[in-house]
Amino acid sequence: MRDPVTGVNRVVSGQRPQSIQVSLTQDIASLKSTWSVYFYNCWDDHYYRLAQTEHRRVIPPYLGAYWEYKPTPKWSFHFELINLDPFVFQNTYYNYAGPRDSSPLTSIDDRTIKSQPRFFVQIRRTFDG
């Protein structure tokens, strides 16, 4: 697409050129359970504004796993661990004094955040209406 500010060809804001997700899920009826492990290759995308561009990167791997137990049709217990191997979330902002096509670059703001492993528990109970 042609950038409406600069007239230069570029990707669409927020469009990811590739995205890969791999997961393995198995139902185990004898244990009334389902388990899964999954992997995302993460992403690299750009956002364009009148006086700013943003480059967002999540550096892989993004790994997770869950186990869900349903002892009865009314009860469900879900345990999930995400960010098994913490990933890096990196944002770079390029700030201009005005419109990007005619104004100087005034600052570059580079932010890096390292994720932490997270553990979630969800307990569900269905009630008859």
N, C-alpha and C positions, 0 to 999 in steps of 0.2 A: 504494500500500500504506500501511497505517497503521503509523507508527513505534511499536514496542512500548515504548519508553522514554517518549516525549513524548505519544503518542496523536495526533499531527499527521500528515496525509497527506504522503507523500514518495515519491520514486523508490526503487527497490530498489538497495541498495549495489552499486556497480560497474557498473550498467547505463548504457550509453551511449545517449542519445536518438537519435543518428544517427551513422552511420559511412559514409564514402564512400571507395572505392578505385577508381582509374582506372589501367589499365595497357595498354600496347601491346606486344605480343610478336610476333616474326616469326622463323620458321625459314627459314634459307637453306641449302638442301640442297647447292648447289654449293660452299659454303664449309664444310660440315659444322658449321654454327654456328646458334646461337639468340641473339637479343638482345632486350632488353626495357627499357623505361623505365616507371616507376610513380610514382603520387602518392597520398598519403593526406591526408584533410582533418584528421587528428589527432583529438583527443577532449577531452571535458570530462565528468568523472564525479565522483560523491560516494560516500563510504564513511561508515557510521554505526556507532559503537561505543557502549558504555555511557557512557563519560566522555570521548568524543572524536568529532569529525567531521573528515573530510578532504575537501578539494576538490582534485582533480587536473586539471590542464589541460596539454595539449601544444598549443602554438600553431603553426599551420602556416606554411609548407608542409613536408611530409616527402616528399622526392624521392629516388629511387634509380634505378640503372641496372645492368644486367649484360650480360655477353657470355659465352657458353659455347661451347667448341670441342671437338668429339669427332673427333679425327683417325682413330681406329680404334674398333671396338666395345668394346675393353678400356680405352681411355684417355679421360679427360675433364678439361678445364681450365676452371675457372669463375672469372671475375673480376667483382667486384661493388663498386660505389661507393654508399654510402648517406649520407644527410644531405647531399646536394649543396648545399642551402641550409640551413645549420644552423637548427634549430628551438629553441624555448624550452620547457623542461619546468618546470612550476610546481606546487608543492604548498603548500597552506595547511592547517595543522592547528589546530583549535579545541579547546583542552584545558579540561576542567571539573574542579572539585575532587571531584566524585563523579558520580552519575547526572545526565545532561543536563537532566532535567525538574525537578530540585530543587536543583541545585548551581550556584554562580556560575562564570562563565567566568574561568579563572585566567591563561591565556596564549593568544596567537596566534603560531604559528611559521610564518613565510612563507619558503619555500625556492625559489630560482630557479636552474635549471641550464641553461646554453646548451650544446647539443650541438656536436660537431665532426664534420666529414666523416670517414668511415671507408672504408678500402679493404680488401677481402678477396680472398684467392686460395685456391682449393681445387683440388687435384690428386688425381684418383681413378684407381686401377688395379684392374681386376677380375682375379682369379686363378681359374683353373679348379681345381675341387676334385677 
